[in-house]
Structures are given as structure tokens and as C-alpha cells.
Amino acid sequence: MINLAWAALQDFEAGSIKTDDGFDAGAYGDELNAALNAIIGLGLDIEICGSWIWVSGDTRPHRETLKGAGFKWAPKKMMWKFRPAGWKSRSKGQYSIDQIREKHGSVSIRSKTYQRISA
């Protein structure tokens, strides 16, 4: 799943983009990797739209894990979002998730819940 997410975000590798407000996406790969590793086995729906990660599904039991991994709750969209630490949003939540998908594209990933097998 991380490889698929990374492939979708490959345009955001070190030094490849800088936004008008000076954000450098160089360190985003490490942030992204840590965030995805923290939630990968929770059985949640993970979606990549542009350079943001959106999480939905049965998230209530996992909200502390999501917060700890750097995800923020987006009440208008009823989803969790992850974005680079230095990113400043200009829209202030005015777009629906469907408008975001239309503008930036979307890759959906359904993570699996793994059960530990005891020996």
C-alpha cells in the first residue's frame, strides 16, 4: 500500500516542487511514510488526492491513532486528512471532497486488517 501511495505522490519527491508560498515538499516522503505506517493495518479507506491523504471508514475507534500519526479531522467532509506540515491551505475547507477529487484526481486504497497468528 505504501508503494502504491508513493507512486501516486512521486511528483512530490525532494526538490521536485515548490509552491508559490515557498513550501518545499522535500521532507514530505518521510512524513507520509510514518503516517501511512501508523494506520496501514487498521482496515480504513485511504485515498490520495493531490498531495493530501484522506481517510474514511470506521475511524472512530482509531481516532487517537490517527491524531498521533498527524491526521486532522475535517468535519465538513467527515474524513481525516493528512498534509505536509508546512502546507498552508488557501481554500479554508470551501471545497467538497468530490470537488477536490475532480480537481486533483484520486487514488483509493482499501487497507486490510491483519490478525496476528499465535504459534
Buried (B, 14 or more C-beta within 10 A) or exposed (E): BEEEBBEBBEEBEEEEBEBEEEBBBBEBBEBBEEBBEBBBBBBBBBBBBBBBBBBBBEBEEBEEBBEEBBBEBBEEBEBBBBBBEBEEEEEEEEBEBEEBBEEEEBEEBEBEEEEEEEE
